[in-house]
Amino acid sequence: MATVQNSTTRLRAIRKRLLVEQERLESELHEVMERTSHGSELERATEISSYDDHPADLASETFEREKDLALEGNIADLLAKVNTALEKLDEGSYGLCDSCGIEINPNRIEALPWASLCRDCQDRLEGR
């Protein structure tokens, strides 16, 4: 009985962590998307007068835009993993490796609550 209660308490704590992370990522994604959207509008508005801009300024703006686009992609990927983990909690399949089906080590889950692969399968995926 105590093991079931500990498991339920552990899953509630994980859900809470995932929901906090989901909210943080959604907020961060919104901010980055606004910045990239604003950058696109600015880019279109200043396209005609760009001959006045110094090449280094244009390079800096391009770098910042590319950085924001990469951040947007990374945040969206992590948010998708968090959302999948929450779905698995609802379905009752949380904590099982997507590849081999064994239980993911609780320490790994503690470190990465959105982990979908056990350490061995993750290492194989990454070629280690």
Residue frames as qw, qx, qy, qz and C-alpha x, y, z in Angstrom:
[[0.000, 0.885, 0.465, 0.000, 0.00, 0.00, 0.00],
 [0.309, -0.797, 0.095, 0.511, 2.81, 2.44, 0.90],
 [0.432, -0.121, 0.587, 0.674, 4.52, 1.76, -2.45],
 [0.198, 0.634, 0.644, 0.380, 1.36, 2.65, -4.40],
 [0.174, -0.934, -0.258, 0.176, 0.95, 5.80, -2.32],
 [0.420, -0.579, 0.316, 0.624, 4.62, 6.76, -2.87],
 [0.385, 0.185, 0.665, 0.613, 4.20, 6.14, -6.59],
 [0.070, 0.815, 0.543, 0.189, 1.05, 8.28, -6.73],
 [0.292, -0.881, -0.039, 0.369, 2.75, 11.07, -4.79],
 [0.467, -0.320, 0.486, 0.666, 5.80, 10.84, -7.07],
 [0.304, 0.433, 0.667, 0.524, 3.62, 11.03, -10.20],
 [0.059, -0.922, -0.381, 0.035, 1.73, 14.05, -8.83],
 [0.374, -0.740, 0.184, 0.527, 5.04, 15.80, -8.17],
 [0.428, -0.031, 0.618, 0.659, 6.24, 14.98, -11.68],
 [0.189, 0.709, 0.612, 0.297, 2.98, 16.27, -13.20],
 [0.188, -0.932, -0.167, 0.262, 3.37, 19.50, -11.25],
 [0.420, -0.512, 0.401, 0.633, 6.96, 19.92, -12.48],
 [0.368, 0.252, 0.696, 0.563, 5.89, 19.22, -16.06],
 [0.075, 0.850, 0.510, 0.110, 3.03, 21.72, -15.87],
 [0.274, -0.855, 0.058, 0.437, 5.35, 24.41, -14.50],
 [0.416, -0.268, 0.581, 0.646, 7.84, 23.64, -17.28],
 [0.307, 0.540, 0.694, 0.364, 5.05, 23.69, -19.88],
 [0.030, -0.946, -0.302, 0.117, 3.93, 27.14, -18.73],
 [0.358, -0.703, 0.290, 0.542, 7.51, 28.45, -18.71],
 [0.423, -0.020, 0.684, 0.595, 8.22, 27.11, -22.20],
 [0.234, 0.722, 0.612, 0.222, 4.96, 28.45, -23.63],
 [0.133, -0.946, -0.097, 0.278, 5.77, 31.89, -22.24],
 [0.402, -0.528, 0.480, 0.573, 9.34, 31.75, -23.54],
 [0.418, 0.274, 0.724, 0.475, 8.16, 30.54, -26.96],
 [0.136, 0.882, 0.450, 0.017, 5.65, 33.38, -27.13],
 [0.235, -0.862, 0.140, 0.427, 8.37, 35.93, -26.34],
 [0.415, -0.281, 0.636, 0.586, 10.77, 34.55, -28.96],
 [0.351, 0.509, 0.711, 0.335, 8.01, 34.35, -31.58],
 [0.034, 0.949, 0.265, -0.167, 7.07, 37.97, -30.90],
 [0.313, -0.704, 0.364, 0.524, 10.70, 38.99, -31.26],
 [0.403, -0.004, 0.739, 0.540, 11.08, 37.11, -34.55],
 [0.247, 0.733, 0.617, 0.146, 7.78, 38.45, -35.82],
 [0.089, -0.943, -0.050, 0.318, 8.80, 41.98, -34.88],
 [0.397, -0.474, 0.540, 0.571, 12.18, 41.42, -36.57],
 [0.410, 0.335, 0.735, 0.423, 10.46, 40.33, -39.79],
 [0.127, 0.904, 0.409, -0.008, 8.27, 43.43, -39.81],
 [0.253, -0.844, 0.202, 0.427, 11.27, 45.65, -39.13],
 [0.494, -0.173, 0.659, 0.540, 13.23, 43.87, -41.86],
 [0.353, 0.593, 0.643, 0.331, 10.49, 44.48, -44.43],
 [0.021, -0.963, -0.236, 0.131, 10.09, 48.11, -43.39],
 [0.250, -0.823, 0.338, 0.382, 13.80, 48.87, -43.65],
 [0.785, 0.155, 0.499, 0.331, 14.54, 46.77, -46.72],
 [0.453, 0.827, 0.198, 0.268, 14.42, 49.77, -49.05],
 [0.045, -0.950, 0.246, -0.188, 16.76, 51.88, -46.94],
 [0.907, -0.348, 0.133, 0.199, 19.25, 49.10, -46.14],
 [0.676, 0.524, -0.059, 0.514, 21.88, 50.69, -48.36],
 [0.112, -0.832, 0.231, -0.491, 22.46, 53.18, -45.53],
 [0.831, -0.520, 0.167, -0.104, 23.15, 50.41, -43.00],
 [0.012, -0.678, 0.734, 0.033, 26.66, 49.29, -42.28],
 [0.713, 0.151, -0.655, -0.198, 27.29, 45.65, -43.31],
 [0.230, 0.114, -0.831, 0.494, 28.28, 44.80, -39.72],
 [0.425, 0.031, 0.392, -0.816, 24.92, 46.09, -38.46],
 [0.768, 0.168, -0.297, -0.542, 23.08, 43.97, -41.01],
 [0.561, 0.195, -0.797, 0.109, 25.17, 40.94, -40.04],
 [0.048, -0.083, 0.724, -0.683, 24.37, 41.47, -36.36],
 [0.618, 0.100, 0.153, -0.765, 20.65, 41.72, -37.11],
 [0.755, 0.216, -0.533, -0.316, 20.80, 38.57, -39.23],
 [0.342, 0.191, -0.848, 0.359, 22.69, 36.72, -36.51],
 [0.280, -0.015, 0.582, -0.763, 20.15, 37.72, -33.85],
 [0.732, 0.160, -0.091, -0.656, 17.25, 36.67, -36.07],
 [0.689, 0.223, -0.683, -0.093, 18.84, 33.30, -36.83],
 [0.125, 0.158, -0.809, 0.553, 19.58, 32.81, -33.13],
 [0.496, 0.047, 0.374, -0.782, 15.95, 33.54, -32.25],
 [0.780, 0.203, -0.344, -0.482, 14.71, 31.13, -34.93],
 [0.523, 0.205, -0.809, 0.174, 16.97, 28.39, -33.56],
 [0.119, -0.076, 0.685, -0.715, 15.78, 29.13, -30.01],
 [0.659, 0.092, 0.037, -0.745, 12.18, 28.99, -31.21],
 [0.753, 0.192, -0.583, -0.237, 12.78, 25.53, -32.70],
 [0.342, 0.167, -0.820, 0.426, 14.52, 24.22, -29.57],
 [0.309, -0.024, 0.512, -0.801, 11.83, 25.54, -27.25],
 [0.744, 0.128, -0.167, -0.634, 9.07, 24.10, -29.46],
 [0.647, 0.188, -0.738, -0.013, 10.80, 20.69, -29.47],
 [0.144, 0.087, -0.785, 0.597, 11.15, 20.67, -25.68],
 [0.493, 0.038, 0.261, -0.829, 7.55, 21.82, -25.26],
 [0.766, 0.130, -0.448, -0.442, 6.40, 18.93, -27.46],
 [0.493, 0.124, -0.820, 0.262, 8.35, 16.50, -25.24],
 [0.134, -0.026, 0.605, -0.784, 6.77, 17.98, -22.11],
 [0.649, 0.091, -0.024, -0.755, 3.29, 17.74, -23.66],
 [0.714, 0.142, -0.659, -0.189, 3.93, 14.12, -24.65],
 [0.256, 0.096, -0.816, 0.508, 5.06, 13.31, -21.10],
 [0.383, 0.033, 0.399, -0.833, 1.84, 14.84, -19.73],
 [0.749, 0.134, -0.325, -0.562, -0.21, 12.77, -22.20],
 [0.580, 0.147, -0.794, 0.106, 1.64, 9.62, -21.09],
 [0.062, -0.068, 0.696, -0.712, 0.84, 10.46, -17.46],
 [0.613, 0.100, 0.122, -0.775, -2.84, 10.65, -18.41],
 [0.779, 0.220, -0.477, -0.342, -2.66, 7.37, -20.35],
 [0.843, -0.445, 0.278, -0.118, -0.71, 5.53, -17.66],
 [0.909, 0.293, -0.017, 0.296, 2.31, 4.83, -19.86],
 [0.027, 0.927, -0.296, 0.230, 4.60, 7.44, -18.29],
 [0.458, -0.668, 0.583, -0.063, 8.08, 6.30, -17.33],
 [0.854, 0.076, 0.497, 0.131, 8.35, 3.51, -19.87],
 [0.233, -0.421, 0.543, 0.688, 10.94, 3.64, -22.64],
 [0.624, 0.550, -0.004, -0.555, 9.40, 4.35, -26.06],
 [0.423, 0.537, -0.686, -0.250, 11.92, 2.03, -27.69],
 [0.333, 0.163, -0.924, 0.095, 12.30, -1.07, -25.51],
 [0.615, -0.481, -0.431, -0.452, 9.38, -0.68, -23.11],
 [0.615, -0.241, -0.588, 0.467, 11.35, -1.09, -19.87],
 [0.311, -0.904, -0.271, 0.110, 10.93, 1.30, -16.96],
 [0.380, 0.709, -0.201, 0.559, 13.13, 4.38, -17.22],
 [0.541, -0.118, -0.539, 0.634, 15.46, 4.77, -14.24],
 [0.245, -0.865, -0.430, 0.082, 13.80, 7.05, -11.62],
 [0.428, -0.562, 0.084, 0.703, 17.00, 9.12, -11.37],
 [0.246, 0.133, 0.547, 0.789, 16.79, 9.82, -15.11],
 [0.116, -0.715, -0.619, -0.304, 13.11, 10.75, -14.74],
 [0.388, -0.771, -0.263, 0.431, 14.03, 13.03, -11.83],
 [0.354, -0.373, 0.282, 0.810, 16.63, 14.81, -13.98],
 [0.171, 0.097, -0.516, -0.833, 14.55, 14.87, -17.19],
 [0.474, 0.233, 0.672, -0.519, 10.85, 14.38, -16.43],
 [0.659, 0.558, -0.043, -0.502, 10.13, 14.46, -20.18],
 [0.077, -0.429, 0.867, 0.241, 12.61, 11.63, -20.95],
 [0.842, 0.209, -0.002, -0.497, 11.02, 9.10, -23.31],
 [0.814, 0.330, -0.473, 0.062, 13.94, 6.69, -23.65],
 [0.825, -0.531, 0.044, 0.188, 15.91, 4.69, -21.13],
 [0.230, -0.810, 0.424, 0.333, 19.62, 5.48, -20.90],
 [0.562, -0.114, 0.737, 0.358, 20.67, 2.49, -23.05],
 [0.479, 0.636, 0.570, 0.202, 18.26, 3.35, -25.87],
 [0.061, 0.985, 0.000, -0.164, 19.22, 7.04, -25.68],
 [0.388, -0.614, 0.568, 0.388, 22.91, 6.09, -25.93],
 [0.566, 0.197, 0.725, 0.339, 22.17, 3.87, -28.94],
 [0.333, 0.862, 0.382, 0.020, 20.22, 6.68, -30.59],
 [0.037, -0.964, 0.210, 0.159, 23.12, 9.08, -30.09],
 [0.782, 0.509, -0.329, 0.146, 25.65, 6.52, -31.31],
 [0.193, -0.717, 0.585, -0.326, 27.48, 6.12, -28.00]]
